[in-house]
């Protein structure tokens, strides 16, 4: 009975939570809908009278269409109808303050046709499936001319008695205004799409660097796995050599625990690798890779507050399979170059090749590396960086990490030449076939 009541309680709690989530979504949709209606109604007060009558063209339609394109949860008919009703109510407010009093029939004659316009517009927008058609082919946006024109013609027919202009000229004016509104909407939608693509590219670049960072950490996790394996072997040998049964049992337990740690490490590595491979594409060309690094380098320079000019000179374009690793290498060396420049200077990242190899050189005119440090800069723990405020030293894994990637991932070579207070140049040499392998 206890388990049954517990299961029922859990069932009702989960059901209530699901209900609350659905209710929350509905409330958000209602709130958004009200905001859209108010904004459309306000834009509806910006208009002009083309035929010296109560017939008018307003900006509200442009705003309505933009919302219908981008707010996919919004029903076109419902939004058009409620927006039309709100516009009619706002335009009818002056009638309340007339000395002769408020007449419902007068409101319907003056502003009722405007509501019909929005109602017909919503029906046609949904009937022609404008939103879906424009998504499939941007040129289908021209259908808005038809929907806008037909809706205005219906409104015009309802106001026919109050209009003195020839009907043919009025139809022509309606089509021309619909064309102008559609052109304006096309420009706005195009601008929004360009901005959307730009934001997506920025997010893609950020994702590249996040994944490159994860890829770098995997390298150390894999190295740690080897160290753990070695520690497990030593602990098991101790277990075999120890004669004391109590200590022997502890040595075996230690060996088992180390083995479990190794399995956990492998799970983490496999999980990160799976997500990295799933999130982005298989390979990247070198030119695109350099463009991504270029954008990131500009951010790094800006954050440093230094006056540094960074230039990139690549002569060739080729496919890079392990692009995460190459991004990590180049980016790490550029960050080091930025750190090596005190106030202002120059960094040059260049690429060139011969018949067999690709060479990437990162040069800076910073403080340089003392001669006695050249032979030890690629050793674990070496660093000249420290926090001036806290005195805390850097972890010193940057250059050793770069060297490990160049040698182990690309089977390449890295060398450095430096003159104190003049320049430093790191040269990476990688076989061409290893770039694409």
Secondary structure, DSSP 8 states (H G I E B T S, - for coil): -HHHHHHHHHHHHHHHHHHHHHHHHHHHHHHHHHHHHHHHHHHTTSEE-SSSSS--EETHHHHHHHHHHH-TTS-HHHHHHHHHHHHHHHHHHHHHT-TT---HHHHHHHHHHHHHHHHHHHHHHHHTTHHHHHHH-GGGGGHHHHHHHHHHHHHHHHTGGG--S-HHHHHHHHHHHHHHHHHHHHHHHHHHHHHHHHHHHHHHHHHHHHHHHHHHHHHHHHHHHHHHHHHHHHHHHHHHH---HHHHHHHHHHHHHHHHHHHHHHHHHHHHHHHHHHHS-S-EEHHHHHHHHHHHHHHHHHHHT-EEEEEEEE----EESSHHHHHHHHHHHHHHHHHH-SSEEEEEEEEEE-SSEEEEEEEE-SS---HHHHTTTTSTT----B-TTT--B----HHHHHHHIIIIIS--EEEEEEETTTEEEEEEEEEHHHHH-
